[in-house]
Amino acid sequence: MKFQVNRDVFSEAVSFAVKLLPQRTTLPILSGVLIQATDDGLTLSSFDYEVSAQTQIAADVEEQGVILVSGRLLSDIANRLPNAPVRFSTEEGRIVVSCGSARFTLLSMPVEEYPTLPQVGAESGLLPADQFAAAVSQVAVAASRDDVTPVITGVQLEVTENSISLVATDRYRVAVRNIDWDSNDSGTTSATALVPARTLQEVGKTFGNAGTISVAITNTDDRELIAFKSDKKTVTTLLIKGNFPPVKRLFPESVDNYAVINTADLIEATKRVSLVLEREAALRFTFTIDGVTLEAIGSEQAQASESIDALLTGQDTVVSLKPQFLLDGLSAVHSEFVRISFTKTDNPNKPGPVLITSQSSKDQPGSDDYKYLLQPNLLLR
């Protein structure tokens, strides 16, 4: 095999192919990147039996062939090559990479032992890439990072005829965002897919500026997977098995008691006051007609408080919230103001979840369909 390729194009392609590979794998063969050289150019692929990535790039191919090489090592090399065309050739079971005066000789891994990449089914629909990337960044932060309960480490995609809903929870909070969905005459008017949050975040970052993303949800007898495709790049991942909890029903239809606050002001105040807190401790928020007061009792050596403006509708309310969970929700609200609504429970001594939504102005709700529900801590009397 022998080919020449643009350095920047090749480096970006290798980085994409290895991005989703696990840092450690029980099978060294799965750490490789498969490079196929044909008259049409190069196809770079990676696959670890759960997630696959594949991209096609242009190249000047002199001799066709297939090689398998260590992905991380190739990525490190490609990122540091001088500004010159990259040449690949095979010599007696080894791979020679040359660029300018730099030359590397790499061991070729056995291609015949590499697993067959999953087949992508028919397209289920199209998503606007920028909206999808924004929705993923808003929602995935609420997914659990505890592998003990795999079903909540994913983001649930719920497809209807013309929209798709992204839902995530870690039991302490729930995030939901709806965006447009074009079934593109595929007939897919109802479907669900529980996608690993980490993979979905990488898809959002990679395809965020792509224009549109093609989505294919494939359910076969032996596996269920989802594929995202755009700009000659494809990512597939196995879906998480299990029943996602019906958390959307926790959201109230309407709330009469709420406060509207400048988002940046609340973020900065929360960061300042929480400096004195010990790990996992909560902040106390007191909402009145005069504004909101944040209080932190860190220890005997340090306490803090701060008051900022807030427009309260309804009765005075006191809640205790974990600052990082609150900041995650506030950072996902892409608007100048934020509405914090206070739900009720049957138990007057137990506060209901706090609902966070965007607010275009002090008296105008936000235009996006983002909701973040956060369970308060019990107040310390």
Residue pairs with C-beta under 8 A, 6 or more apart in sequence:
1 37
1 63
1 64
1 65
1 66
1 67
1 88
1 89
1 90
2 37
2 61
2 62
2 63
2 65
2 87
2 88
2 89
2 90
3 37
3 42
3 59
3 60
3 61
3 62
3 63
3 87
3 88
4 59
4 60
4 62
4 85
4 86
4 87
4 88
5 42
5 57
5 58
5 59
5 60
5 85
5 86
5 88
6 58
6 85
6 86
7 78
7 81
7 82
7 83
7 84
7 85
7 86
7 99
9 57
9 58
10 42
10 57
10 59
10 78
10 86
11 75
11 78
11 79
11 81
13 42
13 44
13 55
13 57
14 33
14 44
14 71
14 74
14 75
14 78
15 75
15 78
15 79
16 44
16 53
16 55
16 206
16 233
17 33
17 44
17 45
17 46
17 53
17 54
17 55
17 71
18 33
18 46
18 53
18 71
18 72
18 74
18 75
19 53
19 202
19 206
20 46
20 51
20 53
20 199
20 202
20 235
21 30
21 31
21 46
21 48
21 51
21 71
21 72
22 30
22 48
25 31
25 48
28 109
29 68
29 109
29 110
29 113
29 114
30 47
30 48
30 49
30 115
31 70
31 71
31 72
32 46
32 68
32 69
32 70
32 71
32 109
32 114
33 44
33 45
33 46
33 68
33 69
33 70
33 71
33 74
34 43
34 44
34 45
34 46
34 47
34 66
34 67
34 68
34 111
34 114
35 42
35 43
35 44
35 66
35 67
35 68
35 69
35 88
36 42
36 43
36 45
36 65
36 66
37 59
37 61
37 63
37 64
37 65
37 66
37 88
38 61
38 64
39 61
39 64
40 56
41 56
41 57
41 58
41 59
41 61
42 56
42 57
42 58
42 59
42 61
43 54
43 55
43 56
44 54
44 55
44 56
44 57
45 52
45 53
45 54
45 117
46 52
46 53
46 54
46 71
47 53
47 114
47 115
47 117
47 118
49 115
50 237
50 238
51 196
51 199
51 235
51 236
51 237
51 238
52 117
52 118
52 234
52 235
52 236
52 237
53 233
53 234
53 235
54 117
54 233
54 234
55 232
55 233
55 234
56 232
57 232
65 90
66 111
67 88
67 90
67 95
67 108
67 111
68 108
68 109
68 110
68 111
68 114
69 95
69 106
69 107
69 108
69 109
70 106
70 107
70 109
73 106
74 97
74 106
77 97
77 104
78 86
81 99
81 100
81 102
82 99
82 100
82 101
82 102
83 100
84 99
84 100
85 99
86 97
86 98
86 99
87 96
87 97
87 98
87 99
88 95
88 96
88 97
89 95
89 96
90 96
90 108
93 107
93 108
94 105
94 106
94 107
94 108
95 105
95 106
95 107
95 108
96 103
96 104
96 105
96 106
97 103
97 104
97 105
97 106
98 104
117 236
118 223
118 225
118 227
118 236
119 218
120 216
120 218
120 227
120 229
120 234
120 236
121 216
121 217
121 218
121 227
122 186
122 216
123 184
123 186
123 214
123 215
123 216
124 159
124 183
124 186
124 188
124 191
124 215
124 216
124 217
125 159
125 164
125 181
125 182
125 183
125 184
125 186
125 188
125 214
125 215
126 181
126 182
126 184
126 212
126 213
126 214
126 215
127 164
127 179
127 180
127 181
127 182
127 212
127 213
127 215
128 179
128 180
128 211
128 212
128 213
129 207
129 208
129 209
129 210
129 211
129 212
129 213
129 230
130 208
130 209
131 179
131 180
132 179
132 204
132 207
132 208
132 213
133 204
133 205
133 207
133 208
134 177
134 334
135 166
135 177
135 179
135 204
135 370
136 155
136 166
136 200
136 201
136 203
136 204
137 201
137 204
137 332
138 166
138 175
138 177
138 332
138 334
138 370
138 372
139 155
139 166
139 167
139 168
139 175
139 176
139 177
139 332
140 155
140 168
140 197
140 200
140 201
140 204
141 168
141 175
141 328
141 332
142 168
142 169
142 170
142 173
142 174
142 175
142 328
142 372
143 152
143 153
143 154
143 155
143 168
143 169
143 170
143 197
144 152
144 153
144 169
144 170
144 171
145 153
145 170
146 152
146 153
146 170
147 153
150 240
150 242
151 194
151 240
151 241
151 242
151 243
151 244
151 245
152 168
152 169
152 170
152 171
152 244
152 245
153 196
153 197
153 240
154 168
154 194
154 195
154 196
154 197
154 200
154 239
154 240
154 244
155 166
155 167
155 168
155 194
155 195
155 197
155 200
156 165
156 166
156 167
156 168
156 192
156 193
156 194
156 195
156 244
157 164
157 165
157 166
157 191
157 192
157 193
157 194
157 195
157 226
158 164
158 165
158 167
158 191
158 192
159 181
159 183
159 188
159 189
159 190
159 191
159 192
159 193
159 217
160 181
160 189
160 190
161 181
161 183
161 189
161 190
162 180
162 181
162 182
162 183
163 178
163 179
163 180
163 181
164 178
164 179
164 180
164 181
165 176
165 177
165 178
165 248
166 175
166 176
166 177
166 178
166 179
167 174
167 175
167 176
167 244
167 247
167 248
168 174
168 175
168 197
169 175
169 245
169 247
172 322
172 325
172 374
172 375
173 325
173 328
173 329
173 372
173 373
173 374
173 375
174 247
174 248
174 250
174 251
174 371
174 372
174 373
175 329
175 332
175 370
175 371
175 372
175 373
176 248
176 251
176 369
176 370
176 371
176 372
177 368
177 369
177 370
177 371
178 369
179 369
183 189
188 217
191 217
192 244
193 217
193 224
193 226
193 239
194 239
194 240
194 241
194 242
194 244
195 226
195 237
195 239
195 240
196 237
196 240
199 235
199 237
202 235
203 213
203 228
203 235
206 233
206 235
207 213
207 228
207 230
207 231
207 233
210 230
210 231
211 230
212 230
213 228
213 229
213 230
214 227
214 228
214 229
214 230
215 226
215 227
215 228
215 229
216 226
216 227
216 229
217 225
217 226
218 224
218 225
218 226
218 227
223 238
224 238
224 239
224 241
225 236
225 237
225 238
225 239
226 236
226 237
226 239
227 234
227 235
227 236
228 234
228 235
228 236
229 235
250 353
250 373
251 355
251 371
251 373
252 341
252 343
252 355
255 341
255 342
255 343
255 355
256 313
256 314
257 313
257 314
257 315
257 317
257 341
257 342
257 344
258 312
258 313
258 314
258 339
258 340
258 341
258 342
258 355
259 287
259 292
259 310
259 311
259 312
259 313
259 317
259 339
259 340
260 310
260 311
260 313
260 337
260 338
260 339
260 340
260 359
260 362
260 363
261 292
261 308
261 309
261 310
261 311
261 337
261 338
261 340
262 308
262 309
262 336
262 337
262 338
263 330
263 333
263 335
263 336
263 337
263 338
264 336
265 308
265 309
266 292
266 308
266 330
266 338
267 327
267 330
267 331
269 294
269 306
269 308
270 283
270 294
270 323
270 326
270 327
270 330
271 323
271 327
272 304
272 306
273 283
273 294
273 295
273 296
273 304
273 305
273 306
273 323
274 283
274 296
274 304
274 323
275 296
275 304
276 296
276 298
276 299
276 302
276 303
276 304
277 283
277 296
277 298
277 323
278 298
278 299
280 322
281 296
281 298
281 322
282 320
282 321
282 322
282 323
282 376
282 377
283 294
283 295
283 296
283 320
283 321
283 322
283 323
283 326
284 294
284 295
284 296
284 297
284 318
284 319
284 320
284 379
285 292
285 293
285 294
285 295
285 318
285 319
285 320
285 321
286 292
286 293
286 295
286 316
286 317
286 318
287 310
287 312
287 316
287 317
287 318
287 319
287 340
287 342
288 312
288 316
289 312
289 316
290 307
291 307
291 308
291 309
291 310
292 307
292 308
292 310
293 305
293 306
293 307
294 304
294 305
294 306
294 307
294 308
295 303
295 304
295 305
296 303
296 304
296 305
297 303
298 304
311 362
314 342
317 342
318 379
319 342
319 351
319 354
319 376
319 379
320 351
320 376
320 377
320 378
320 379
320 380
321 354
321 374
321 376
321 377
322 377
325 374
326 356
326 374
328 372
329 356
329 372
329 374
330 338
330 356
332 370
332 372
333 356
333 357
333 358
333 359
333 366
333 370
333 372
334 358
334 368
334 370
335 358
335 359
335 360
335 366
335 368
336 359
336 360
336 361
337 358
337 359
337 360
337 361
337 362
338 356
338 357
338 358
338 359
339 355
339 356
339 357
339 358
339 359
339 365
339 366
340 354
340 355
340 356
341 354
341 355
341 356
341 357
342 351
342 352
342 354
342 355
343 352
343 353
343 354
343 355
344 352
345 351
345 352
350 378
351 376
351 379
352 376
353 373
353 374
353 375
353 376
354 373
354 374
354 375
354 376
355 371
355 372
355 373
355 374
356 371
356 372
356 373
356 374
357 365
357 366
357 370
357 371
357 372
358 365
358 366
358 367
358 368
358 370
359 365
359 366
360 366
360 367
